[in-house]
Amino acid sequence: MKVKKAIRAAWLAVPAVMWMVSSCNVMDTQPFESYDEATVWGSRATADAFVTGTVSAVMYGYVNGNQTSWEERTNNTVHNNGTGGFVRDEMDRYNGDGGLGDFGNIRRCNLIIEKAAEYAGQGLTESDSKELIAKGKFLRAALYYRQARTMGRFVWVDKVLSPADTIGNGLALPTTQSTTESYTYLIKDLQEAIPDLPETVASGDVSRDAGYAFLSEIALQGAAYETDQTKRREWLRLVISAADNVKNGTLASDYGNIFTEQDRYSGELIFAIYRDKANTTTEGIAPLQNVMPNTNNDILNRYNCGPLFETNGGQPFIGWMWWAPTQSLIDEYEVIDEATQQGVRWDESTQFKNSVTITQGAPDWATEGEKAEVLFYGTVNGDVSVSDLMYKNRDARFQASIVRDDDRWWNEEIRMTVNGNLWRKTNGAMAPHMSLTNYCLRKGVYNVQPRILAGTPTDYHYVVTRYGRVLLNKAEAILWLAGMGEGNVADAIAICNQTRTVHGKMPPSNASTLEDAWKLYQRERRIELVMENDYYWSLLRWGKHGGPANYGAEPGGKIKELTVPPTYIEIAHDRKSFYVGEVTHGNARTRAFREERRYLLPIPQGQIDRNPNLGPQNPGW
């Protein structure tokens, strides 16, 4: 769609508040399909209806498919069908993944800002006007941030446009010319909005804390792309001050419940999007339908797998199963060492090393076609289950986020060993709708009764930002500044130990050096924010930093995590041996990252061809 058409379509649709308006008098006297300007902005109730619709339209862009699709572009998860051109870096400059545009929603934000000011004293009080303007600016910054972190640049529109603002096939306005200009606009919007945002709001509304939370993250991402060291320091300090200004933040005692119906209004949540079962079914929620496997007792019997399922007529799992967590993600959840009572990697614990022999090569029981995938294998010495050795006493966020072998899920005994009931080949060799890695995602999966099935009504809430995320933003800013000769590494470690001990139920880390602090922080952020649309963007920041944040590489170097193949676990049926291998299904093994161009996605070249004002093209494209 041409830029001009998107803008004009939004411009013509402006007056509608549609069915959100609740005034009986209005409904009785006005046309049902639209309302005049004075009706919309002449009272707080009708203005709020327009703002509420805009909040939903803008903030929904952070969640649902984005929580999973950006995750698969890292080494955290793998798609059931392999991988697309994005991870193989086979995109060209016509790629539109950067999200240029969304001019209809930009117009909605600008309408809020302009009309709330215009109708102050004409149906809106001065305080109403200020609050609505603040929400409009917050939403504009949040919307543009999605474009800033992908393309670095965007078409900055800060007024309600008219047809006179277009020329030829597009806008007369240019794109911003640098990431500095882009992030300066976003930071300014938020700084102007925050004082007039309400401190206390209903769940799902925009608060002052939400303003500070987004400011902490936007300033952090912007600082990574900033080459002027004075400006970078300024924005990193802003991250810290914004995080400190979040007043109602708290860490929930039960991490997993934050993302389910158990604690959907958790005090840790700063902004979430709430869906009601009156108009929501499971197939519309990607983190539900698309992480659930699909098999049944007839299939288990056909392929000699088990144990059989006991609920829902032998069909408790009937999802679409697109995304599965990788073994490399599971490796990051530490286990408590029985001898030292400290957190260590699972295969470095005393109990594991005393009971398992690790061997290079492939075990005899691996199929011939898969022996080339094997990275290493282990054999148990003694009467103990390898699954117990790998999965017991893990960081509490592991059990809250991951379904693994010898687990219980949906009141079923889960077996992900060879010939287990949720084994990756339960439906036949590399059949669709089963996990490629022998793990499933538990985080964010509501207990939908009687099961997750297309068409089943469900409530749901998407977590956009929360206090744990804000704390980690602050920790990263401290580490950046410490590397620049300013900031206390111990402060960053202390923050990481907050999420580690409260959410992970792990002993505090004894890290002390800057290098160890970065390792602690990166592991902490990765497992704390998995499936929250964060890891890909964090990897870009760490690559921009270089040094201890990216394996000693120069700033702007290749990012290892975006090039390594996804990995899986295979456990023998008797749970006495296992191997770790690389997923080769489809194109999953082929991953690339061209650092000269992938820190920013392209401005779609087709748009530049039609409208040169949108150029120049980003580097490398």
C-alpha positions as CSV (number, residue, x, y, z in Angstrom):
1,M,0.0,0.0,0.0
2,K,1.3,3.4,-0.9
3,V,2.1,5.8,2.0
4,K,-0.4,8.4,0.7
5,K,-3.3,5.9,0.8
6,A,-2.5,4.9,4.3
7,I,-2.5,8.5,5.6
8,R,-5.6,9.6,3.7
9,A,-7.6,6.5,4.8
10,A,-6.8,7.3,8.4
11,W,-7.6,11.0,7.9
12,L,-11.0,10.2,6.5
13,A,-11.8,7.8,9.4
14,V,-10.9,10.2,12.2
15,P,-14.3,11.1,13.6
16,A,-15.3,7.6,14.6
17,V,-15.4,6.5,18.2
18,M,-17.9,3.9,17.2
19,W,-19.4,1.6,19.8
20,M,-17.1,2.5,22.7
21,V,-19.1,5.6,23.4
22,S,-21.7,4.9,26.1
23,S,-23.8,8.0,26.3
24,C,-27.5,7.1,25.7
25,N,-28.3,10.7,24.5
26,V,-25.6,10.5,21.9
27,M,-26.7,7.1,20.7
28,D,-30.3,8.4,20.4
29,T,-29.6,11.5,18.4
30,Q,-26.5,10.9,16.3
31,P,-25.8,8.6,13.3
32,F,-24.5,5.2,14.6
33,E,-21.6,5.0,12.1
34,S,-19.8,8.2,13.2
35,Y,-19.7,11.2,15.5
36,D,-18.9,14.8,15.0
37,E,-15.8,16.3,16.5
38,A,-17.5,18.1,19.3
39,T,-19.2,14.9,20.4
40,V,-15.9,13.0,20.5
41,W,-13.8,15.6,22.3
42,G,-16.5,17.6,24.1
43,S,-16.6,15.2,27.2
44,R,-14.0,13.2,29.1
45,A,-16.1,10.0,28.6
46,T,-16.1,10.1,24.8
47,A,-12.5,11.4,24.6
48,D,-11.4,8.5,26.9
49,A,-13.1,6.0,24.5
50,F,-11.0,7.3,21.6
51,V,-7.9,7.2,23.7
52,T,-8.6,3.6,24.9
53,G,-9.0,2.4,21.4
54,T,-5.7,4.1,20.5
55,V,-3.9,2.5,23.5
56,S,-5.1,-0.9,22.3
57,A,-4.1,-0.3,18.6
58,V,-0.6,1.0,19.5
59,M,0.4,-1.3,22.4
60,Y,-0.8,-4.4,20.7
61,G,2.1,-4.0,18.3
62,Y,4.5,-5.2,21.1
63,V,2.8,-8.5,21.8
64,N,1.0,-11.6,20.4
65,G,3.0,-12.7,17.3
66,N,5.9,-10.4,18.2
67,Q,6.6,-12.2,21.4
68,T,7.3,-15.4,19.5
69,S,8.4,-14.3,16.0
70,W,11.3,-12.2,17.2
71,E,12.3,-14.9,19.7
72,E,12.7,-17.5,16.9
73,R,15.2,-15.1,15.2
74,T,17.6,-15.8,18.1
75,N,18.9,-18.9,19.7
76,N,16.1,-19.0,22.3
77,T,13.5,-20.8,20.2
78,V,13.1,-22.6,16.8
79,H,10.1,-22.7,14.5
80,N,8.6,-26.0,13.8
81,N,9.1,-25.5,10.0
82,G,12.7,-24.6,10.3
83,T,13.7,-20.9,9.8
84,G,13.0,-18.2,7.3
85,G,15.2,-15.8,5.3
86,F,15.5,-13.4,8.2
87,V,17.8,-15.7,10.2
88,R,19.7,-16.7,7.1
89,D,20.1,-13.0,6.3
90,E,18.7,-13.6,2.8
91,M,16.6,-10.4,3.0
92,D,17.0,-7.7,0.4
93,R,16.5,-4.0,0.8
94,Y,12.8,-4.3,-0.1
95,N,12.1,-6.2,3.2
96,G,9.4,-4.6,5.3
97,D,10.1,-6.1,8.7
98,G,11.1,-2.8,10.0
99,G,7.5,-1.7,10.1
100,L,7.8,1.7,8.3
101,G,4.5,3.6,8.4
102,D,1.5,2.9,10.6
103,F,0.4,6.4,9.8
104,G,-3.2,5.7,10.8
105,N,-2.2,5.1,14.4
106,I,0.2,8.0,14.3
107,R,-2.6,10.2,13.3
108,R,-4.7,8.9,16.2
109,C,-1.9,9.9,18.6
110,N,-1.7,13.4,17.1
111,L,-5.4,13.8,17.2
112,I,-5.4,13.1,20.9
113,I,-2.7,15.7,21.4
114,E,-4.3,18.5,19.3
115,K,-7.9,18.0,20.2
116,A,-7.3,17.6,23.9
117,A,-5.6,21.0,23.8
118,E,-8.3,22.5,21.6
119,Y,-11.2,21.4,23.8
120,A,-9.7,22.4,27.1
121,G,-12.5,24.5,28.8
122,Q,-15.0,23.2,26.2
123,G,-16.0,20.0,27.8
124,L,-12.6,19.0,29.0
125,T,-11.1,20.5,32.2
126,E,-7.5,21.7,32.2
127,S,-6.4,18.6,34.1
128,D,-8.3,16.4,31.6
129,S,-6.6,18.1,28.7
130,K,-3.1,17.7,30.2
131,E,-3.6,14.1,31.0
132,L,-5.0,13.3,27.5
133,I,-2.1,15.2,25.8
134,A,0.3,13.2,27.9
135,K,-1.2,9.9,26.9
136,G,-1.1,11.0,23.2
137,K,2.6,11.8,23.5
138,F,3.3,8.5,25.4
139,L,1.6,6.5,22.7
140,R,3.3,8.4,19.9
141,A,6.7,7.6,21.5
142,A,5.8,3.9,22.1
143,L,4.6,3.6,18.5
144,Y,7.7,5.1,16.9
145,Y,10.0,3.1,19.2
146,R,9.0,0.0,17.3
147,Q,10.4,1.6,14.2
148,A,13.4,3.2,15.8
149,R,14.8,-0.1,17.1
150,T,14.3,-1.9,13.8
151,M,15.2,0.7,11.2
152,G,16.7,3.5,13.4
153,R,14.8,6.1,11.3
154,F,11.2,6.9,10.6
155,V,8.9,9.5,9.2
156,W,8.3,11.8,12.1
157,V,4.8,13.2,12.0
158,D,3.9,15.5,15.0
159,K,0.7,17.0,13.7
160,V,-2.6,16.0,12.2
161,L,-1.9,15.9,8.5
162,S,-4.1,17.1,5.6
163,P,-4.0,16.2,1.9
164,A,-1.8,19.3,1.4
165,D,1.0,17.5,3.3
166,T,1.4,14.8,0.6
167,I,3.1,15.1,-2.7
168,G,3.1,12.6,-5.6
169,N,2.9,9.1,-4.1
170,G,3.9,9.9,-0.5
171,L,4.7,12.3,2.3
172,A,6.4,15.6,1.8
173,L,8.0,14.9,5.1
174,P,11.4,13.1,5.1
175,T,12.6,10.3,7.4
176,T,14.8,11.3,10.4
177,Q,18.4,11.4,9.3
178,S,20.0,9.5,12.2
179,T,19.2,7.3,15.2
180,T,20.2,10.3,17.4
181,E,17.4,12.4,15.9
182,S,14.9,9.5,16.2
183,Y,15.6,8.8,19.8
184,T,15.7,12.5,20.7
185,Y,12.1,12.8,19.5
186,L,11.0,9.8,21.6
187,I,12.8,10.9,24.7
188,K,11.4,14.4,24.4
189,D,7.8,13.1,24.0
190,L,8.1,10.9,27.1
191,Q,9.8,13.6,29.2
192,E,7.0,16.0,28.3
193,A,4.3,13.4,28.9
194,I,5.4,11.9,32.3
195,P,4.6,14.8,34.6
196,D,0.9,14.8,33.5
197,L,0.4,11.0,33.4
198,P,-1.7,9.7,36.3
199,E,0.1,7.9,39.1
200,T,-2.8,5.5,39.7
201,V,-4.7,3.9,36.9
202,A,-7.0,0.9,36.2
203,S,-5.3,-2.2,34.8
204,G,-4.5,-1.7,31.1
205,D,-4.3,2.1,31.2
206,V,-1.2,4.3,30.8
207,S,0.4,5.4,34.1
208,R,3.3,7.6,35.0
209,D,5.2,4.4,35.9
210,A,4.6,3.2,32.3
211,G,6.1,6.4,31.1
212,Y,9.2,6.0,33.2
213,A,9.5,2.3,32.2
214,F,9.4,3.1,28.5
215,L,11.8,6.0,29.0
216,S,14.3,3.6,30.7
217,E,14.2,1.2,27.8
218,I,14.1,3.7,25.0
219,A,17.0,5.6,26.4
220,L,19.0,2.4,26.8
221,Q,18.4,1.2,23.2
222,G,19.2,4.7,21.9
223,A,22.4,4.9,23.9
224,A,23.7,1.7,22.2
225,Y,23.4,3.4,18.7
226,E,24.8,6.7,19.9
227,T,28.4,7.5,18.8
228,D,28.8,10.8,20.7
229,Q,30.1,9.7,24.1
230,T,28.7,12.7,26.0
231,K,25.2,12.0,24.6
232,R,25.6,8.3,25.4
233,R,26.5,9.1,29.0
234,E,23.5,11.4,29.2
235,W,21.1,8.8,28.0
236,L,22.5,6.1,30.2
237,R,22.1,8.3,33.2
238,L,18.6,8.9,32.1
239,V,17.9,5.1,32.1
240,I,18.9,5.0,35.7
241,S,17.0,8.0,36.8
242,A,13.8,6.8,35.0
243,A,14.1,3.4,36.6
244,D,14.5,5.0,40.0
245,N,11.3,7.1,39.4
246,V,9.1,4.0,39.0
247,K,7.2,4.3,42.3
248,N,4.8,1.4,42.4
249,G,7.2,-1.3,41.3
250,T,7.6,-4.6,43.1
251,L,8.9,-8.1,42.3
252,A,6.2,-10.8,42.5
253,S,7.1,-13.7,44.7
254,D,5.8,-16.3,42.2
255,Y,7.4,-15.5,38.8
256,G,5.3,-17.9,36.7
257,N,2.0,-16.6,38.0
258,I,2.7,-13.1,36.6
259,F,2.0,-14.5,33.1
260,T,-1.1,-16.6,33.8
261,E,-4.6,-16.3,35.2
262,Q,-3.1,-16.9,38.7
263,D,-1.8,-13.3,39.0
264,R,-3.0,-11.4,36.0
265,Y,-3.2,-8.2,37.9
266,S,0.2,-8.6,39.6
267,G,1.7,-5.6,41.3
268,E,4.8,-6.3,39.2
269,L,2.9,-5.4,36.0
270,I,3.4,-1.8,34.8
271,F,1.6,-2.2,31.5
272,A,-0.3,-5.2,30.2
273,I,-3.0,-5.7,27.5
274,Y,-6.1,-7.6,28.8
275,R,-8.3,-9.7,26.6
276,D,-11.8,-11.0,27.7
277,K,-13.2,-14.4,26.9
278,A,-16.4,-12.7,25.7
279,N,-14.5,-11.8,22.5
280,T,-11.3,-13.9,22.6
281,T,-10.6,-17.5,21.7
282,T,-7.4,-19.5,21.9
283,E,-6.4,-19.4,18.2
284,G,-6.2,-15.6,18.4
285,I,-3.5,-15.8,21.1
286,A,-0.1,-16.9,19.6
287,P,1.5,-17.7,23.0
288,L,-1.3,-20.2,23.7
289,Q,-2.3,-22.0,20.5
290,N,1.1,-21.9,18.8
291,V,3.2,-23.4,21.7
292,M,0.9,-26.3,22.3
293,P,1.7,-29.7,20.7
294,N,-0.8,-31.8,18.8
295,T,-1.1,-35.6,19.3
296,N,-3.5,-38.2,20.8
297,N,-3.7,-41.7,22.0
298,D,-4.4,-43.1,18.5
299,I,-1.1,-41.7,17.3
300,L,0.7,-42.9,20.4
301,N,-0.5,-46.4,19.8
302,R,0.4,-46.2,16.1
303,Y,4.0,-45.3,16.8
304,N,4.5,-47.3,20.0
305,C,4.8,-44.2,22.2
306,G,3.5,-43.5,25.7
307,P,2.3,-43.3,28.4
308,L,-1.2,-42.8,27.0
309,F,-3.1,-39.7,28.0
310,E,-5.8,-39.9,30.6
311,T,-7.9,-36.7,30.0
312,N,-10.2,-35.4,27.3
313,G,-10.7,-38.7,25.6
314,G,-6.9,-39.1,25.1
315,Q,-6.7,-35.8,23.3
316,P,-5.4,-33.2,25.8
317,F,-3.0,-31.6,23.3
318,I,-4.5,-30.3,20.2
319,G,-2.6,-27.1,19.4
320,W,-0.6,-26.0,16.4
321,M,3.0,-26.1,17.9
322,W,5.1,-23.6,16.0
323,W,7.7,-22.6,18.5
324,A,9.9,-24.6,20.9
325,P,12.6,-23.6,23.3
326,T,16.2,-24.6,22.5
327,Q,18.7,-26.5,24.6
328,S,20.9,-23.4,24.5
329,L,18.2,-21.5,26.3
330,I,17.7,-24.3,28.8
331,D,21.5,-24.2,29.5
332,E,21.1,-20.7,31.0
333,Y,18.9,-21.8,33.9
334,E,21.4,-22.7,36.6
335,V,21.1,-25.5,39.1
336,I,22.0,-25.4,42.7
337,D,25.2,-27.5,43.3
338,E,24.6,-30.0,46.1
339,A,28.1,-29.6,47.4
340,T,28.6,-25.9,47.3
341,Q,25.0,-24.7,47.3
342,Q,25.9,-22.2,44.6
343,G,24.3,-21.8,41.2
344,V,26.2,-23.4,38.3
345,R,25.4,-24.6,34.8
346,W,23.6,-28.0,34.9
347,D,26.4,-30.1,33.5
348,E,29.0,-28.4,35.8
349,S,27.2,-29.4,39.1
350,T,28.9,-31.8,41.4
351,Q,25.9,-34.2,41.3
352,F,26.0,-34.3,37.5
353,K,29.7,-34.7,37.1
354,N,29.8,-37.5,39.8
355,S,27.1,-39.4,38.0
356,V,27.5,-38.9,34.3
357,T,30.3,-39.6,31.8
358,I,30.4,-37.1,28.9
359,T,31.7,-38.4,25.6
360,Q,32.3,-36.7,22.2
361,G,30.7,-38.3,19.2
362,A,27.3,-40.0,19.1
363,P,25.8,-42.9,21.2
364,D,25.0,-46.2,19.5
365,W,21.3,-45.7,19.9
366,A,21.2,-42.5,17.9
367,T,19.8,-43.0,14.4
368,E,22.3,-43.1,11.6
369,G,20.7,-40.0,10.0
370,E,21.1,-38.0,13.2
371,K,24.5,-39.0,14.4
372,A,26.0,-36.1,12.4
373,E,23.8,-33.7,14.5
374,V,25.2,-34.9,17.9
375,L,27.5,-32.4,19.7
376,F,28.1,-34.7,22.7
377,Y,26.4,-37.4,24.7
378,G,26.3,-38.5,28.3
379,T,25.8,-41.9,30.1
380,V,24.7,-42.3,33.7
381,N,26.9,-44.2,36.1
382,G,24.5,-45.8,38.6
383,D,20.9,-46.1,39.4
384,V,19.7,-42.5,38.8
385,S,17.6,-40.8,36.1
386,V,19.5,-38.4,33.8
387,S,16.4,-36.3,33.7
388,D,16.6,-35.8,37.5
389,L,20.2,-34.9,37.2
390,M,19.5,-32.3,34.5
391,Y,16.3,-30.7,35.7
392,K,16.0,-30.9,39.5
393,N,17.0,-27.9,41.7
394,R,17.0,-25.6,38.8
395,D,16.3,-21.8,38.9
396,A,12.6,-21.5,39.7
397,R,12.0,-19.7,36.4
398,F,12.9,-22.8,34.5
399,Q,9.9,-24.8,35.8
400,A,7.7,-21.7,35.4
401,S,8.8,-21.2,31.8
402,I,9.6,-24.7,30.3
403,V,8.0,-28.1,30.0
404,R,10.6,-30.9,30.0
405,D,10.9,-34.7,30.3
406,D,9.5,-36.3,33.5
407,D,7.2,-33.3,34.1
408,R,3.5,-32.9,34.7
409,W,1.4,-30.7,32.4
410,W,-2.3,-30.4,32.0
411,N,-2.7,-33.2,34.6
412,E,-0.7,-35.6,32.4
413,E,2.6,-37.4,32.9
414,I,4.9,-35.9,30.3
415,R,7.6,-38.1,28.8
416,M,9.9,-36.6,26.2
417,T,12.3,-39.5,25.9
418,V,12.6,-41.6,22.8
419,N,9.1,-43.0,22.3
420,G,7.6,-40.7,24.9
421,N,4.2,-39.2,24.6
422,L,5.5,-35.7,23.7
423,W,8.7,-36.9,22.1
424,R,9.7,-34.8,19.0
425,K,8.9,-37.8,16.8
426,T,5.7,-38.9,18.4
427,N,3.7,-38.2,15.3
428,G,6.3,-39.8,13.1
429,A,9.7,-38.6,11.9
430,M,9.8,-34.8,12.0
431,A,6.0,-34.6,11.8
432,P,4.4,-31.2,12.2
433,H,2.9,-29.8,15.4
434,M,5.5,-31.4,17.8
435,S,8.4,-29.8,19.5
436,L,11.7,-30.1,17.5
437,T,13.7,-29.8,20.7
438,N,11.9,-32.0,23.3
439,Y,10.9,-29.0,25.3
440,C,7.7,-26.9,25.3
441,L,6.9,-23.4,26.5
442,R,4.9,-23.1,29.8
443,K,5.4,-19.4,30.3
444,G,2.2,-17.4,29.6
445,V,0.1,-20.5,29.0
446,Y,-3.3,-20.0,30.7
447,N,-5.1,-23.0,32.2
448,V,-7.8,-23.0,29.6
449,Q,-10.5,-25.6,30.3
450,P,-11.0,-28.2,29.2
451,R,-8.0,-27.7,26.9
452,I,-6.4,-25.3,24.4
453,L,-8.4,-25.8,21.2
454,A,-9.2,-23.5,18.4
455,G,-12.5,-21.8,19.2
456,T,-12.3,-22.2,23.0
457,P,-13.1,-18.8,24.8
458,T,-10.4,-17.6,27.1
459,D,-9.3,-14.5,29.1
460,Y,-5.7,-13.5,28.5
461,H,-3.2,-10.8,29.3
462,Y,-0.1,-9.8,27.4
463,V,2.8,-8.5,29.5
464,V,4.3,-5.4,27.8
465,T,6.5,-4.1,30.6
466,R,7.0,-4.8,34.3
467,Y,9.2,-3.9,37.2
468,G,11.7,-6.8,36.7
469,R,12.4,-5.5,33.2
470,V,12.9,-1.9,34.5
471,L,15.4,-3.1,37.1
472,L,17.4,-4.9,34.4
473,N,17.4,-1.8,32.2
474,K,19.0,0.1,35.1
475,A,21.6,-2.7,35.7
476,E,22.7,-2.6,32.0
477,A,23.1,1.2,32.1
478,I,25.3,0.9,35.2
479,L,27.5,-1.7,33.4
480,W,27.8,0.5,30.3
481,L,28.8,3.5,32.5
482,A,31.2,1.3,34.6
483,G,33.1,0.4,31.4
484,M,33.3,4.2,30.7
485,G,34.9,4.9,34.1
486,E,31.6,5.9,35.8
487,G,29.3,3.7,37.8
488,N,29.6,1.0,40.4
489,V,29.7,-2.6,39.1
490,A,28.5,-3.8,42.5
491,D,25.3,-1.9,42.1
492,A,24.5,-3.8,38.8
493,I,25.3,-7.1,40.5
494,A,23.0,-6.3,43.4
495,I,20.1,-5.6,40.9
496,C,20.7,-8.9,39.1
497,N,20.6,-10.6,42.5
498,Q,17.2,-9.2,43.1
499,T,15.6,-10.9,40.2
500,R,17.8,-13.9,40.7
501,T,16.8,-14.5,44.3
502,V,13.2,-13.4,44.3
503,H,12.1,-14.8,40.9
504,G,14.7,-17.6,40.5
505,K,14.9,-18.6,44.2
506,M,18.6,-19.0,43.6
507,P,21.5,-18.0,45.9
508,P,23.0,-14.6,45.2
509,S,25.8,-14.5,42.6
510,N,29.3,-13.8,43.9
511,A,30.4,-12.1,40.7
512,S,32.7,-9.1,41.3
513,T,34.5,-8.1,38.1
514,L,33.0,-6.1,35.2
515,E,33.4,-9.1,33.0
516,D,31.7,-11.5,35.4
517,A,29.0,-8.9,36.0
518,W,28.2,-8.8,32.3
519,K,28.0,-12.6,32.1
520,L,25.7,-12.6,35.1
521,Y,23.5,-9.8,33.7
522,Q,23.2,-11.3,30.2
523,R,22.1,-14.6,31.6
524,E,19.7,-13.0,34.0
525,R,18.1,-10.9,31.3
526,R,17.8,-13.7,28.9
527,I,15.9,-16.1,31.2
528,E,14.0,-13.4,33.1
529,L,12.5,-11.9,29.9
530,V,12.2,-14.9,27.6
531,M,9.1,-14.6,25.4
532,E,8.7,-10.9,26.3
533,N,9.9,-9.5,23.0
534,D,13.3,-8.4,24.4
535,Y,16.2,-10.8,23.6
536,Y,16.7,-9.9,20.0
537,W,16.9,-6.2,20.8
538,S,19.2,-6.8,23.8
539,L,21.6,-8.8,21.5
540,L,21.8,-5.8,19.2
541,R,22.7,-3.5,22.1
542,W,25.3,-5.9,23.4
543,G,26.8,-6.3,19.9
544,K,27.0,-2.5,19.7
545,H,28.8,-2.4,23.1
546,G,31.3,-5.1,22.2
547,G,34.0,-6.1,24.7
548,P,32.7,-8.0,27.7
549,A,29.1,-7.7,26.3
550,N,30.0,-9.6,23.1
551,Y,32.8,-12.1,23.7
552,G,35.5,-9.4,23.5
553,A,34.5,-8.4,19.9
554,E,34.9,-4.8,18.7
555,P,31.7,-2.7,19.0
556,G,29.4,-3.4,16.1
557,G,30.8,-6.9,15.5
558,K,29.2,-10.2,14.6
559,I,26.7,-11.4,17.2
560,K,27.3,-15.1,17.9
561,E,23.9,-15.8,19.3
562,L,22.3,-14.9,16.0
563,T,24.5,-17.3,14.0
564,V,24.6,-20.5,16.1
565,P,22.2,-23.3,15.1
566,P,19.4,-24.2,17.5
567,T,20.0,-27.2,19.7
568,Y,17.8,-30.0,21.1
569,I,18.0,-32.8,23.7
570,E,17.4,-36.4,23.0
571,I,17.0,-38.7,26.1
572,A,17.0,-42.5,25.8
573,H,13.8,-44.2,26.8
574,D,15.3,-45.7,30.0
575,R,16.7,-42.2,30.9
576,K,20.2,-43.6,31.4
577,S,21.8,-41.6,28.6
578,F,21.2,-38.6,26.4
579,Y,22.7,-36.4,23.7
580,V,22.6,-32.8,22.7
581,G,22.4,-32.1,19.0
582,E,21.8,-29.4,16.4
583,V,18.4,-29.0,14.9
584,T,18.7,-29.5,11.1
585,H,15.0,-29.7,10.2
586,G,14.3,-27.4,7.3
587,N,16.8,-24.6,7.2
588,A,17.1,-24.3,11.0
589,R,20.9,-25.0,11.0
590,T,21.7,-22.2,8.5
591,R,22.0,-18.9,10.3
592,A,23.9,-15.8,9.4
593,F,24.4,-12.2,10.7
594,R,26.0,-9.6,8.4
595,E,27.1,-7.0,10.9
596,E,27.7,-4.3,8.3
597,R,23.9,-4.1,7.8
598,R,21.9,-6.1,10.3
599,Y,22.1,-3.7,13.2
600,L,19.4,-1.8,11.3
601,L,16.9,-3.2,8.9
602,P,16.2,-1.4,5.6
603,I,13.9,1.4,4.9
604,P,11.8,-0.5,2.3
605,Q,13.4,0.4,-1.0
606,G,10.1,0.2,-2.8
607,Q,8.9,3.1,-0.7
608,I,12.1,5.1,-1.4
609,D,11.7,4.4,-5.1
610,R,8.2,6.0,-5.0
611,N,9.2,8.8,-2.6
612,P,12.9,9.9,-2.4
613,N,12.0,11.9,0.7
614,L,12.2,8.6,2.6
615,G,15.9,8.1,1.8
616,P,18.8,7.7,2.1
617,Q,18.8,3.9,2.5
618,N,20.3,2.4,5.7
619,P,24.0,1.2,5.5
620,G,24.6,-2.1,3.9
621,W,21.2,-2.3,2.1
